[in-house]
Every structure is written in C-alpha cells, then in structure tokens.
Amino acid sequence: MSDMPALLERFRHGPEALATVLAGVSGVEEDFVTAPGKWSIRQIAAHLADAELVGAHRLRQVIAEDNPTLIAYDQDAWTKNLDYARRRTEQSLETFRRIRTENYELLKELPPAAWERSGNHSENGPMTLRTLLEGYTGHAESHARQLQEIRQAYKLAVA
C-alpha cells in the first residue's frame, strides 16, 4: 500500500498530461487520423471524457456496494453513436478534468481496506478498487502518449 500516494498523484495529474500534449491543437489537426479506422485527437479526447464518466460510476459502485457488477461498454459504438467526431476537444478535456478531479477527491482519503474492495467486471472478472485506479491511471497516460504520436505524425504529413 505504500505506493498508493504515488499512484494517486499519477491519477490526479492525468488531465494536466493531456492538456500539455493538446496545447495548441486546432483545426484540421484535431481530425487527422494516422490510418483508416484509427481515432482522431478529437475522438480520443471525447473517449477519455466518457471513459472517466464510466470510471466514476464504477469507482463509486465498488466503494459503496458489495461485489457490484461492473458492466463493460462498446467503446467503438460509443465513438460512432455519440458522434465523437463532432465533439469539441476543449470541452472533452474540461469534462475529463472535472470528473477526474471529483474522482481524485473521492479516493484520496480512503482507508487502506477500501482498496481491496472489489466488483465483478462483465468481461474482465473480479477487479479491486486498486486495480480500477491503476487502470484509469494508465488509461490517461497511454492516451497522452498516443495523442503525442498523432501530433508528430500530423506534423510529418503536412511538412
């Protein structure tokens, strides 16, 4: 458990990592894709906002309920049917930041025993609160790297 403060800090800094990567992005760059079927910067930002919303629900379920069922969702269907291609990147980032901050405030003072509470994910099986935190922390970090790669590919494509 001694690494929980460091993990919580990584979790808390997710929005800033994304904001740093997205600084100055606009126009055509937001909709650039590296290959057919890949997501754009705009779509990834919307995905992060909605995934954090789902995460907020899952975290609360595990904290409040005994072994809740955590329902999987089809991220590609959400991308298409929630029209991620038209969502505003700046607004998605702000939504992600706001929900992540609320989640951090909820988690930061939990007693050690809370991190072992678990739920049953409909695809991944049993997951502790700690596992969920690790997953959502890594999720933002991996998408920040992905966004950086897309921005680099865009610069090469227009050079």
N, C-alpha and C positions, 0 to 999 in steps of 0.2 A: 504493500500500500504506500510505501514511502515515495513512489514516483507519481502519485496522484496529483500533487500540486503542479508538477511539470506538465503532466498530461492536460490538466485543466487549463493551464496557461496556453498551451498549444491550441486547445479548443477555442479559448477566448480570442486568440489572435487570428483565427481563420478569416474573418471579414477584412482585416487590415491587409493580410496577404493578398486577398483577391483585389482589394482596392488599389494596391500598389501595382499589380500586374495590369489592371484595367485603366490606369491613369492615361488619359489622352486618347482612349479608343473612341472612335466615332465613325459614322457614315458607313461606307462600303466595307470597311474592316470588320465591323460588327457582324456582318452577314457572310464573310468569307469562310469557305469550308476547304479543308485540305484534300478531301476526296469525296466523291458521291456517297451519300448516306451518312456522312460524318456530321456532327453538330457544329454549329457556328458559335461564336462568342456569345451572341445574344441568347441562343438556345441553352447554352451551358449555364449562363447566369440565371435564367428562368428555372432551369432544373435545380440549381443549388437552392434557390429560394423555396421551391416547393418541397424539395427533399428535407430541408430544415424544418418546414412545417410538419411533415410526416414524422420527422425525428422528435419534434416537440411532443407530439401525441404519444409516441412510443415511450419516450423517457418518462413521461407522466404516468402512463399505464404501469410501467414496471415499478415505479416508486410507490404508487398508490394501491395497486391491485395485487392479488396473489396469483402468480403464474398466468398473466394475461396472454391472450393470443395476439400476436403482432402480425397483422396482415401485410403480405407483400403487395406491391403495385407494379404495373407495367409502365416503366419509365418511357418507353418509346410511344405508347398510346397517349401518355400524358403530354409528351412533346408535340405530338400531332394534334390531338383533340383539344388541348388547352392553348393551342396556337402560340407556342413558344417563339416561332419565327416573327411574331409581331409584338412581342413584349418588349418593353423598354429596358435596356441593360441597366441603366442607372437606377430605375425603380426596383428591378430584381435584386440588385446589390443592396439597396437600402432595406428591402424586405428581409433578405438574408441576414444583414447586420442586426436588425431589430430583433428578429426571432432568436438568433444566436446569443445575443446579449441576454434576453429573457431566460434562455436555457442555461446559460452560464450562471446567472444569478440564482436559479433554482438549485443547481448542482454544487456550487462552491462550498456550501456549509453542511453538506450531508454527512451523517456519521459513517464511519468505516463499514459498518454492517450493511448499509444501503447498497454498496457497490456489488454485493453478492446476490442481491435480489435478481430474479430472472423472469423472463417471459418466454413464450414459445413462438418463434417466428414460423410463419406458414411455409416457408421454403428452406430456411437455414437451421431450423430446430431451436433448441434451448440457447438463449442469449442472456448473459448477465448485464446489469446496468453498466458495469465497467466495459464490457465488450461493445455495447452500443456506443459509449463515449469514444472508445478507440476507433470504431468505425466511422463515426461522424467527424472526428478529428481528421482522420486520414482522407476522408472524402473531400473535404475542402482543400486540403493540401495537394492531393493528386490533381484536382481540377485546376488549381492555381498553376501547377506545372504544365498542364495541358493547354491552358489559356496562353501561357508564355510561348509554348511551341507554336500555337496557331498564329500568334502575333509575329513571331520570327518568320514563319512560312509566308505570311502575307507580305512582309517587307521584301522577301526574296522574289515573290511573284510579281510585285509591282516595280521592282528595280530595273 
